[in-house]
């Protein structure tokens, strides 16, 4: 279980906090708009109304006791930057912030953020890949070059085994799981023979996935 601070309870922050709680983590949320805090009370137990740019207020939270802080503010980049610097100064262990522009991402990383999310861009790119290709069913980006893809079984793979196809050496991807009738079967045996009514979850670069599909 982690102790997590979520700053900002707009839609992004509220959903993040709820998911953290569902996964068994302890969450404290900070929101300066009372109406937003009231709207989240039903699903987030610990909410404080306060200004995250106020050093005395933030210091009172014991920032260095949190494993992670998520800055889920989107309205004002200057505020996000100020909160990032303040969290770093107060000893925050790991800071996740939001950005909508590349220059904002660079500034946040230079001033204390450990990870910067392009929330809308990440969702848009995932959906574009998922719905823009007939043979790619889902996608998770690991780095700009490498991702995890759920793809239809290539026609030339049907009836052949993983080891027979020499998938890692011939196609430069790693088979992580197969999926059939909405059930996932992780780490299939090298002797697994592919059926045309299943999909496969593989990890690899975009160019290698494109070559397969």
C-alpha positions in Angstrom: 0.0 0.0 0.0 1.3 3.5 -0.9 0.5 6.8 0.6 -0.5 9.2 -2.2 -1.3 12.9 -2.4 -3.6 14.0 -5.2 -3.7 17.7 -5.8 -6.8 18.8 -7.8 -10.1 17.1 -8.1 -11.2 17.8 -11.6 -12.2 14.8 -13.6 -8.6 13.6 -14.1 -7.7 14.0 -10.4 -10.9 12.5 -9.2 -10.6 9.4 -11.4 -6.9 9.0 -10.4 -7.7 9.2 -6.7 -10.6 6.7 -7.1 -8.4 4.2 -8.9 -5.6 4.5 -6.4 -8.1 3.8 -3.6 -9.6 0.8 -5.5 -6.0 -0.6 -5.7 -5.7 -0.5 -1.9 -3.7 2.7 -1.5 -4.2 5.5 1.0 -5.1 8.8 -0.6 -5.2 12.3 0.6 -6.7 14.8 -1.9 -6.3 18.6 -1.8 -8.7 20.8 -3.7 -9.2 24.6 -3.4 -12.7 24.7 -4.9 -15.2 23.6 -2.2 -17.8 22.5 -4.8 -15.3 20.0 -6.4 -14.4 18.7 -3.0 -18.0 18.2 -2.1 -18.7 16.3 -5.3 -15.9 13.8 -4.6 -16.7 13.2 -0.9 -18.7 10.0 -1.7 -15.7 8.2 -3.2 -12.7 9.9 -1.6 -12.7 9.9 2.2 -9.8 12.2 2.9 -10.1 15.6 1.3 -8.7 18.9 2.4 -9.7 22.2 1.1 -6.7 24.4 0.6 -4.2 26.2 -1.6 -1.5 23.9 -2.9 0.7 26.9 -3.6 0.7 28.0 0.1 3.9 26.7 1.6 2.7 26.8 5.2 -0.4 24.7 4.3 1.5 22.2 2.2 4.2 21.9 4.9 1.5 21.0 7.4 0.7 17.9 5.3 4.0 16.2 5.9 4.9 16.0 2.2 8.0 13.8 2.8 5.7 11.1 4.3 4.0 10.5 0.9 5.3 7.9 -1.5 3.9 9.8 -4.5 2.2 13.1 -5.3 0.1 13.7 -8.4 -0.5 17.2 -9.5 -3.8 16.9 -11.4 -4.3 20.6 -12.0 -5.0 21.5 -15.6 -6.4 25.1 -15.6 -3.1 27.0 -15.0 0.4 25.9 -15.9 2.0 28.5 -13.7 0.2 26.9 -10.7 1.3 23.4 -11.7 4.9 24.7 -12.0 4.7 26.4 -8.6 3.3 23.3 -6.9 5.9 21.1 -8.5 8.8 23.3 -7.1 7.1 23.5 -3.7 6.7 19.7 -3.5 10.3 19.2 -4.4 11.5 21.7 -1.8 9.4 20.0 0.8 11.0 16.6 0.2 8.4 14.8 -2.0 9.7 11.4 -3.0 8.1 11.2 -6.5 6.1 13.8 -8.4 3.7 13.2 -11.3 2.4 16.2 -13.1 0.2 17.0 -16.1 1.2 19.0 -19.3 -0.4 19.9 -22.5 2.6 21.2 -24.4 6.2 19.9 -24.9 7.7 23.1 -23.5 5.7 22.7 -20.3 6.9 19.1 -20.0 10.5 20.2 -20.2 10.0 22.9 -17.6 8.3 20.6 -15.2 11.0 17.9 -15.5 13.7 20.5 -15.0 12.0 21.8 -11.9 11.3 18.7 -9.9 8.7 16.5 -11.7 9.7 12.8 -12.0 7.1 12.0 -14.6 4.9 14.2 -16.8 1.6 12.9 -18.3 0.0 14.2 -21.4 -3.4 12.8 -20.2 -5.5 13.8 -23.2 -2.7 13.1 -25.7 -2.1 9.6 -24.3 -5.7 8.7 -24.4 -6.1 10.1 -27.9 -3.0 8.2 -29.2 -4.2 5.0 -27.7 -7.7 5.3 -29.1 -6.3 6.3 -32.5 -4.2 3.1 -32.6 -6.9 0.9 -31.3 -9.6 2.1 -33.6 -7.5 3.1 -36.6 -6.2 -0.4 -37.4 -8.3 -3.5 -38.1 -5.7 -5.9 -36.6 -4.7 -3.9 -33.4 -7.3 -4.3 -30.6 -5.5 -2.4 -27.8 -2.3 -0.6 -27.0 -0.3 0.6 -24.0 2.7 2.8 -24.5 5.8 2.0 -22.5 8.2 4.4 -24.2 7.7 6.5 -27.3 9.3 3.6 -29.2 8.0 0.5 -27.4 4.5 -0.6 -26.4 2.3 -3.6 -25.5 -0.1 -4.5 -28.3 -3.1 -6.8 -28.5 -3.2 -7.9 -32.1 -5.1 -10.4 -34.3 -3.2 -13.6 -35.0 -1.3 -13.0 -38.3 -2.7 -15.4 -40.9 0.7 -17.0 -41.4 1.0 -17.8 -37.7 -2.3 -19.8 -37.6 -1.6 -23.5 -36.9 2.0 -22.9 -36.0 3.7 -22.8 -32.5 5.7 -20.0 -30.9 8.9 -22.0 -31.1 8.2 -23.1 -34.7 7.8 -19.4 -35.8 10.9 -18.3 -33.8 8.9 -15.2 -33.0 11.5 -13.3 -31.0 14.3 -13.8 -33.5 12.2 -13.5 -36.7 9.7 -10.9 -35.7 11.6 -9.0 -32.9 8.6 -9.1 -30.5 7.9 -10.9 -27.2 4.7 -12.9 -26.7 3.3 -12.0 -23.3 -0.1 -13.6 -23.5 -2.8 -15.0 -25.7 -6.5 -14.1 -25.4 -9.5 -16.1 -26.3 -13.2 -15.5 -25.5 -12.2 -12.5 -23.3 -9.9 -14.7 -21.2 -6.2 -13.9 -21.0 -3.6 -16.7 -20.8 -0.3 -15.2 -19.7 3.2 -16.5 -20.8 2.1 -19.2 -23.2 4.3 -22.3 -23.5 6.7 -22.2 -26.5 4.8 -25.2 -27.9 1.5 -23.2 -28.0 -0.1 -23.4 -31.4 -2.0 -20.3 -32.5 -5.7 -20.5 -33.5 -7.4 -18.0 -35.8 -10.1 -17.3 -33.1 -7.6 -15.9 -30.6 -5.5 -12.8 -30.3 -2.0 -12.3 -29.0 -0.5 -9.7 -26.7 3.0 -8.8 -27.7 5.6 -6.3 -26.7 7.8 -4.6 -29.3 8.5 -1.5 -31.2 5.9 0.2 -33.4 7.8 -0.6 -36.6 8.0 -4.3 -35.8 4.3 -4.5 -34.8 3.5 -2.8 -38.1 5.5 -5.3 -40.0 3.6 -8.2 -38.4 0.1 -6.7 -38.8 
